[in-house]
Amino acid sequence: MSTLIETLEEVLVEEAVGVNNEIVLYNDDVNTFDHVIETLVRVCDHTWEQAEQCAILVHYKGQCTVKTGELPKLKPQCASLQDAGLSAVII
């Protein structure tokens, strides 16, 4: 029985590792709230409310995870955020 549990734990860990990538958006003194919100809606498929909450968190906390997922999907989204002038990285 313990072999089955260990195997299940290994599978769960491997699945979790596959989606642990995050796009983190950082605060800057250049972009307006509207620009950040509109960009998050367009690029990350956020609702207006989600994007607004992220923009507020970025403003007051200095950063916010705006998207999680698999690296191949996050790379073009992060590049689009950067192309729009936002400070974003994948971690």
C-alpha positions in Angstrom: 0.0 0.0 0.0 2.8 2.5 0.8 4.2 2.0 -2.7 0.9 3.1 -4.2 0.9 6.2 -2.0 4.5 7.0 -2.8 3.7 6.7 -6.5 0.7 8.9 -6.3 2.7 11.5 -4.4 5.4 11.4 -7.1 2.8 12.0 -9.8 1.2 14.8 -7.9 4.6 16.5 -7.4 5.5 16.1 -11.1 2.1 17.6 -12.1 2.6 20.5 -9.7 6.1 21.2 -11.0 4.7 21.5 -14.5 2.6 24.5 -13.7 4.7 26.3 -11.1 5.8 29.0 -13.6 4.4 32.4 -12.9 4.4 35.8 -14.7 5.2 38.4 -12.2 4.3 42.0 -13.0 6.3 44.8 -11.3 5.4 48.3 -10.4 6.8 51.2 -12.4 6.3 55.0 -12.5 5.5 55.0 -16.3 2.3 53.1 -17.0 -1.2 54.2 -16.1 -3.7 52.0 -14.3 -5.8 52.0 -17.4 -3.0 50.8 -19.6 -2.0 48.0 -17.1 -5.6 46.9 -16.8 -6.3 46.9 -20.5 -3.1 45.0 -21.2 -3.9 42.3 -18.7 -7.4 41.9 -20.1 -6.0 41.6 -23.6 -2.9 39.5 -23.0 -3.7 37.4 -20.0 -7.5 37.0 -20.6 -8.3 38.6 -17.2 -11.7 40.0 -16.5 -11.7 43.7 -15.9 -12.1 43.1 -12.2 -9.1 40.7 -12.0 -6.9 43.1 -14.0 -7.9 46.0 -11.8 -7.1 44.0 -8.6 -3.7 43.0 -10.0 -3.0 46.6 -10.9 -3.8 47.7 -7.4 -1.6 45.0 -5.9 1.3 45.9 -8.1 0.9 49.6 -7.2 0.8 49.0 -3.4 2.9 45.8 -3.0 5.4 46.4 -5.8 4.6 43.2 -7.7 1.9 40.6 -8.4 1.6 37.2 -10.0 -0.7 37.8 -12.9 -0.6 34.4 -14.6 0.5 30.8 -13.7 0.9 27.9 -16.0 3.2 26.0 -18.3 6.2 27.8 -19.7 5.4 27.5 -23.4 2.1 29.3 -22.9 3.5 31.9 -20.5 6.5 33.0 -22.7 4.5 34.7 -25.5 2.2 36.3 -22.9 5.1 37.7 -20.9 6.7 39.0 -24.1 3.4 40.7 -25.0 3.3 42.4 -21.6 6.9 43.5 -22.1 6.1 44.8 -25.6 3.3 46.8 -24.1 5.9 48.5 -21.8 5.1 46.6 -18.6 7.8 45.2 -16.4 7.1 41.4 -16.3 9.2 38.3 -15.8 8.6 34.6 -15.6 9.7 32.9 -12.5 
